[in-house]
Amino acid sequence: MKNKNVVFVLFSMLMCLGCNSKPEKKKIEDTSNTIVVLTTNYGEITLELFNDTPKHRDNFIKLVNEHAYDSLLFHRVIKDFVIQGGDPDSKNAPLGKFLGEGDLDYTVPAEFRPNLFHKRGALATAREENLTRASSAMQFFIVDGKVYNDSLLDVAQQRINTMTARYHVIKSKAHKPLFEALKIASEGNDEQLATKLNDSIQQLAETYTDFEAYTIPEAHRAVYKSIGGIPHLDQNYTVFGEVIEGMNVVDSIVNLPTDENDRPLENVIILSTELKN
């Protein structure tokens, strides 16, 4: 009986301690993704920005808040591929002017994620070839793409690995001078030398194997075989969002007639961009 009283007292004390202690507050993280509505003269496209790519998300939000995209064009439109916009030089650009080389004076560090890929409707960043695969500050594209079968996906996988090999070649100490020379030739409009240097780099890339080869996951293959996309860009360009409403608007734009530089014959204008949350 005495032992039972001891147990009861201990239990009562513990109960009282529990009553007096303050419940621990758990930090609740906001896992909701940011929504942006992009209004064009062809209709609205609603984008979801991924939290998995915070640098790209925050940069895009900053530009939207600054109204940096307002009045710019979708200057590059290729059926079964992409619609691309965000060149600051496209604002009020006359019809027919070559566009696509404008940008801000910084880049965004690459954020490749194994779960993010170039399926139809994906939002991704354009970029020039560089030693870190950093993204353009402003230029982005929305994937139109096409449906693939397994043999075409095998070819795309090979292209992914060739591009990855090229990246490793140009950043290597042995071959970096080739890339620097290519940049100088390109900036100086020496097309003959630029072509020669580019071919040399590409030949090195096709035989370079000192990196971990990429295999397209089966789950991604299933998506590419159903709704489509652009698999050969995976793990080389940063995907940071997707279209959640308005793919019909993307379809309308991607079917427009274009000139020899893939610019629509009639302007496709980003009238405004707006954060919805």
C-alpha positions in Angstrom: 0.0 0.0 0.0 2.9 2.3 0.9 4.5 1.7 -2.5 1.2 2.5 -4.2 1.1 5.9 -2.4 4.6 6.8 -3.5 3.8 6.0 -7.1 0.6 8.1 -6.9 2.5 11.1 -5.4 5.2 10.9 -8.2 2.5 10.7 -10.8 0.6 13.7 -9.3 3.8 15.7 -9.2 4.6 15.0 -12.8 1.0 15.9 -13.8 1.4 19.2 -11.9 4.7 20.0 -13.6 3.0 19.3 -17.0 0.2 21.7 -16.1 2.6 24.5 -15.1 5.0 24.2 -18.1 4.4 26.3 -21.1 3.9 24.4 -24.4 6.8 24.6 -26.7 6.1 26.8 -29.7 7.0 25.2 -33.0 8.2 27.3 -35.8 5.9 27.0 -38.7 7.5 27.6 -42.1 5.5 29.0 -44.9 5.7 26.3 -47.6 3.3 28.0 -50.1 4.8 29.0 -53.4 4.6 32.5 -54.9 2.1 33.1 -57.6 2.7 35.7 -60.4 0.2 36.7 -63.0 1.8 37.8 -66.3 -0.7 39.7 -68.5 0.0 39.8 -72.2 -1.9 41.2 -75.2 -2.8 37.6 -75.8 -4.2 36.9 -72.3 -3.0 36.0 -68.8 -0.4 33.4 -67.9 -0.3 32.4 -64.2 3.1 31.3 -62.9 4.0 29.4 -59.7 7.6 30.1 -58.5 9.3 27.3 -56.6 10.7 27.6 -53.1 13.3 25.0 -54.1 15.1 27.6 -56.2 15.1 30.6 -53.8 17.7 32.7 -55.6 15.7 32.6 -58.9 12.4 33.0 -57.0 13.6 36.1 -55.1 15.2 37.7 -58.2 12.0 37.2 -60.2 9.9 38.7 -57.4 12.2 41.7 -57.2 11.9 42.3 -60.9 8.1 42.0 -60.8 7.9 44.4 -57.9 10.1 46.9 -59.8 7.8 46.4 -62.9 10.9 45.6 -64.9 9.0 43.2 -67.2 6.2 45.6 -68.0 6.0 46.5 -71.7 8.8 44.0 -72.7 8.2 41.5 -75.4 8.3 37.7 -76.0 11.0 38.2 -78.5 11.8 34.5 -79.3 9.0 32.1 -80.2 9.7 28.5 -81.5 6.9 26.0 -81.9 7.6 22.7 -80.0 10.3 24.5 -78.1 9.8 27.8 -76.1 8.5 31.3 -75.8 11.2 33.5 -74.4 11.0 37.1 -73.0 12.6 39.5 -70.6 15.2 41.3 -72.8 15.2 44.8 -71.5 16.1 46.1 -75.0 12.8 44.8 -76.3 10.8 47.7 -74.7 9.4 49.8 -77.6 11.7 47.9 -80.1 10.6 48.4 -83.7 9.3 45.3 -85.5 12.0 43.3 -87.1 14.8 44.4 -84.8 17.0 41.6 -83.7 16.6 41.0 -79.9 17.9 38.6 -77.3 21.2 40.1 -76.2 20.0 42.5 -73.5 20.3 41.9 -69.8 21.1 43.5 -66.5 24.7 43.7 -65.1 24.5 40.6 -62.9 23.7 36.9 -63.1 21.9 34.5 -60.8 23.8 31.4 -59.5 22.6 28.1 -61.0 20.1 26.1 -59.0 19.8 22.7 -60.6 17.4 20.4 -58.7 16.9 16.7 -59.4 13.1 17.1 -59.1 12.8 20.1 -61.5 12.9 19.4 -65.2 11.8 21.0 -68.5 8.3 19.5 -68.8 5.7 21.3 -70.9 4.8 24.5 -69.0 8.0 24.8 -67.0 9.4 28.3 -66.3 13.2 28.5 -66.7 16.0 31.0 -67.2 18.0 31.7 -70.4 21.7 32.1 -70.1 24.9 32.6 -72.1 27.6 30.0 -71.9 29.7 30.7 -68.8 32.0 28.9 -66.4 29.4 28.5 -63.6 26.2 28.0 -65.7 24.8 31.1 -64.0 21.4 32.4 -65.3 20.5 35.6 -67.0 19.2 38.2 -64.6 16.1 38.9 -66.6 15.5 36.6 -69.6 13.3 33.6 -69.0 11.4 31.1 -71.1 8.3 29.0 -70.9 8.5 25.5 -72.3 6.2 24.4 -75.1 8.1 21.3 -76.1 6.9 18.1 -77.7 6.1 14.5 -76.8 9.0 12.0 -76.8 9.4 8.3 -77.1 12.1 6.2 -75.4 14.5 6.3 -78.3 14.3 10.1 -78.6 14.7 10.4 -74.8 17.9 8.3 -75.1 19.2 10.8 -77.6 18.2 13.7 -75.3 20.0 12.1 -72.5 23.2 11.9 -74.6 22.8 15.6 -75.4 22.5 16.4 -71.7 25.7 14.6 -71.0 27.5 16.2 -73.9 26.5 19.7 -72.7 27.6 18.7 -69.2 30.9 17.5 -70.5 31.3 20.7 -72.4 30.8 22.7 -69.2 33.5 20.6 -67.5 35.9 21.1 -70.5 35.6 24.9 -70.6 36.1 25.3 -66.8 39.1 23.0 -66.7 42.6 24.6 -66.3 43.8 22.9 -69.5 41.0 24.1 -71.8 39.8 27.4 -70.2 42.0 29.4 -72.5 40.1 28.0 -75.5 36.9 29.3 -74.0 38.3 32.7 -73.2 39.5 32.9 -76.8 36.1 31.9 -78.0 34.5 34.7 -76.0 36.9 37.3 -77.5 36.3 36.1 -81.0 32.5 36.1 -80.5 32.5 39.6 -79.0 34.7 40.8 -81.9 32.4 39.3 -84.4 35.2 37.1 -85.8 32.8 34.4 -86.9 35.4 32.2 -88.7 37.6 32.0 -85.6 34.7 31.6 -83.2 33.4 28.6 -85.3 36.8 27.0 -85.3 37.3 27.4 -81.5 33.7 26.2 -80.8 34.3 23.1 -82.9 37.5 22.4 -81.0 35.7 22.6 -77.7 32.8 20.5 -78.9 35.2 17.8 -80.1 36.8 17.7 -76.6 33.3 17.5 -75.0 32.3 14.5 -77.1 35.1 12.4 -75.7 35.3 13.9 -72.2 34.2 11.4 -69.5 35.6 12.8 -66.2 32.2 13.6 -64.7 29.1 11.8 -63.3 26.8 11.0 -66.3 23.2 12.0 -65.9 20.3 9.5 -66.4 16.8 10.8 -67.0 14.6 9.4 -64.2 11.8 7.1 -65.1 9.3 9.5 -63.6 10.5 12.3 -65.8 10.5 10.0 -68.8 6.8 9.2 -68.2 6.0 12.9 -68.2 8.0 13.6 -71.4 6.2 10.6 -73.0 2.7 12.0 -72.0 2.6 15.8 -71.9 6.1 16.5 -73.4 8.8 19.1 -72.9 12.5 19.7 -73.7 14.5 17.0 -71.9 17.9 17.9 -73.4 18.0 21.1 -71.4 17.7 19.3 -68.0 20.4 20.0 -65.4 22.0 22.6 -67.7 19.4 25.4 -67.3 17.6 26.3 -64.1 13.9 25.5 -63.9 12.3 27.8 -61.2 8.6 27.6 -61.7 5.7 26.5 -63.9 2.5 27.6 -65.6 -0.5 26.7 -63.5 -3.1 28.6 -65.7 -2.9 30.0 -69.2 -1.1 27.3 -71.2 -3.7 28.1 -73.9 -2.2 31.6 -74.1 1.3 30.1 -74.4 -0.1 27.9 -77.2 -1.6 30.9 -79.0 1.8 32.7 -78.8 3.9 29.7 -79.9 1.9 29.3 -83.0 2.4 32.8 -84.3 4.3 33.4 -87.5 7.9 34.6 -86.9 10.9 36.0 -88.9 14.3 34.4 -89.5 15.3 35.3 -85.9 12.3 33.6 -84.4 10.7 37.0 -83.4 6.9 37.1 -83.9 5.9 39.3 -86.9 3.4 41.0 -84.5 4.6 42.1 -81.0 3.7 39.9 -78.1 3.8 42.3 -75.2 4.1 41.7 -71.5 1.6 44.4 -70.4 2.1 43.8 -66.7 3.2 41.4 -64.0 1.6 41.1 -60.5 2.3 39.1 -57.4 -0.8 37.3 -56.1 0.5 36.2 -52.7 
